[in-house]
Amino acid sequence: EDGIRDRSPSRGLGDVYKRQGQLVSLAGTWMQTTAQGYLVYELTKSPAFLGYVGFAAGLPAWVFTLYGGVVADRFSRRNLLVIAQSAMMVLAFVLAWLVYTGQVQPWHIIAIALASGVANAFDAPARQAFVVDLVDRRDLTNAIALNSTMFNAAAVIGPALAGVVYALYGPVWCFTINGLSYIAVIVALLLMKLGPTVVRPNRTSTGSQLKEGVRYTASQGLIRTLILNMGVISLFGMSLMTLLPAWSVDVLGGDVRTNGLLLSARGLGALSGALMVAALGRRPVRGKLWTIGSFVLPLSLMVFTGVRWLPLALVLLIPIGWGFMVEANTSNALIQTNVPDELRGRVMSLFTLTFFGGMPLGALLAGFMAVRVGEPATLFISATIVLAASVLIWFRLPYIRKLA
């Protein structure tokens, strides 16, 4: 497959199934993420374990994501996605079986999170680079934003559904539904009709290709800045996501349904951000949107730390989700429109590594700090660091807010 890659817009029935299948699968993934976090907190009553699970899920990104980017540049991205999705389906069923038989232990959840992270390390760069195989470059921003729209629609539906299913039937059905949902996206990928495009054969070693991607990224000021900023967000801006199960119980005095509602409110904000980026995809405002999102996210997080009333907490999670999604989507689009096709998989693997690789370290740090200073203080410190990065970029790199 070195000389052939799937490319060209999908058509007809395959495209319809792709969109529907992806939405179903993503909703299932959010159900598992929500139920998994609450289950480990129920088993341990420790916010530190929430950090351990997050660390295990993201650790493989450091080991495999860059290699996954090389694989995505050398082989069929669709086939790579089918293999990764199948692996995650099996893992979801294994977790469901462990819960159903009453054997589940915290270390089981950590181990399955680790194995899922390995699959995701190959899935993520291929999925990011696969977008350009489906649309013209001029529609790239819209495509990225619409893909995020599906992701965040699932982020609204999945956690809320998980809260209800978990409360009524227990976590086993959350994991079972997620396993079944992967069938939809696998079938959708297989039904897509893509035409072959001849690409240059790769004659160099994997190590040389990795170095080429790193050198290119380091030499490009815009791409380097956007990737490093996503690293800051991953390390500190995602602390809330790690701590939400504990926040639901310890800070807001709720239960699993509270956790689902909080995640859904955050997803609703992210969905609105994705829709806004999609609507403005062909207008020269990406730099302005990125800048606004970079301040809305940390400032909203700071205010959120002082809230103890659930309705107000739900309202504040909307701008938090909006700010994160606007910043992430515009970063993705600005990078993809400025990178050559032959380096796309490797550059996007660096983007993915920075984001998903920072999350486990951030989760571990958030869990460690929460045990010692409490969840609100942990989140406020994290938001302050994210805000400091935004202020630094505002003064040092003013050209970013002027980007089209």
Residue, then its C-alpha position, 0 to 999 in steps of 0.5 A: e500500500d506504499g504507492i496507493r492511498d484512499r482519497s477523494p470525497s466520499r459519495g452516496l450511501g457510504d457517506v451517509y452511513k459514515r456520518q450516522g455511524q460516527l455519531v453513534s460511536l462517539a455517543g457510545t464513547w462518551m457514555q463509557t468515559t462518563a461511566q468509567g470515571y464515576l465507577v472508579y470513583e465509586l470503587t475508590k472514593s479517591p480523586a487521585f484514582l481519577g488521575y491514574v485512569g486519565f494518566a493510563a489512558g493518555l500514556p500510550a500517546w507518548v510512546f506510539t503517537l509519532y509512530g502512528g503518524v508515520v503509519a498514517d503517511r505510509f498506509s491506508r488511513r481507512n484500514l488503520l482506523v478500522i483496526a483501531q476501532s475494532a480493538m476499542m470495541v473489544l476492550a469495551f466488551v471486556l470491561a462490560w463483562l468484568v462489571y457484569t460478573g462482579q470481578v471489576q477492580p480499579w486496576h482493571i479499569i486502569a489497564i483497559a484505559l491503557a490498552s484503549g490509549v494504545a489503540n487511540a494513539f494510532d487512531a487519532p493521527a490517522r483520523q486527523a489526517f483522514v479529513v483531507d482525504l475527504v474534502d478539498r483544502r478550501d473546505l478544510t475548516n468547515a470539515i474539521a468544524l463539522n466533524s467536531t460538531m458530531f463529536n460534541a453533539a455526542a458529548v451532549i447526548g452521551p454523558a446525559l444518557a450515561g447518567v440515566v443508564y448508570a442510575l437505572y441499570g448500572p455501568v455494565w450497560c454503558f460499556t455494552i452500548n459503547g461496544l455495540s456502537y463501534i460496529a456502526v463506525i466500522v461498517a461506515l468506514l467499510l462502506m465509504k467509496l474512496g478513489p485511489t491516488v498515487v503517492r510517492p513511495n517511502r524509501t526512508s526509515t521510520g526514524s528518518q521520517l519522524k525526524e523530518g516531521v519534527r524538524y519541519t514543525a520546529s521550523q514553522g513558528l505558527i505551527r510550533t506556537l499552536i501545538l505548544n499552546m494545545g500542550v498547555i491546555s492539555l496539561f492544565g485546561m483539561s483539569l476540570m474533565t479529570l475532576l468532574p466525578a469528584w466535583s459532582v459529589d464533593v463540591l456540588g453534593g450530587d451523584v452520577r446524574t449530576n456528573g452526566l449533566l455537567l459533562s453534557a453542559r460542557g458538551l453543549g458549549a463545545l457543540s455551539g463552538a464547533l457550529m460557529v467555526a463551521a458557519l464562519g469557515r470561509r470567512p477570514v476570522r480564524g485568528k480572531l476566533w482563536t484569540i477569543g477562545s484562548f481567553v474565554l476558556p481560562l476566565s470561565l474556569m476561574v469563575f466556575t471554581g467559586v460556584r456551588w449551585l448546580p444550575l449556575a455551574l451548568v451555565l458556566l460550563i457552556p462558555i468553558g466548552w465553547g472556548f475550548m472547542v473554538e481554540a482547538n478547532t481553529s488550531n487544527a484548521l490553521i495547522q492543516t492549511n499550512v502543512p504539505d500533504e506528504l508531512r500531514g500525518r507526522v505533523m498531526s501526530l505531533f499535534t495529537l501527541t501534544f494534546f493527548g500526551g499532555m492529558p495523562l500528565g495533567a490528569l495525574l497532576a490534577g488528581f495529586m493536587a486535588v488530594r492536597v489542596g482540594e478540587p477548587a484550588t487545583l482548578f483555579i491554579s490550572a486556569t491561571i496558568v492557561l490564562a498566562a499562556s494566552v496573555l503571553i501569546w497576545f503580546r508576543l505574537p500579535y499576528i495570530r489574531k490577524l490570521a484569515 
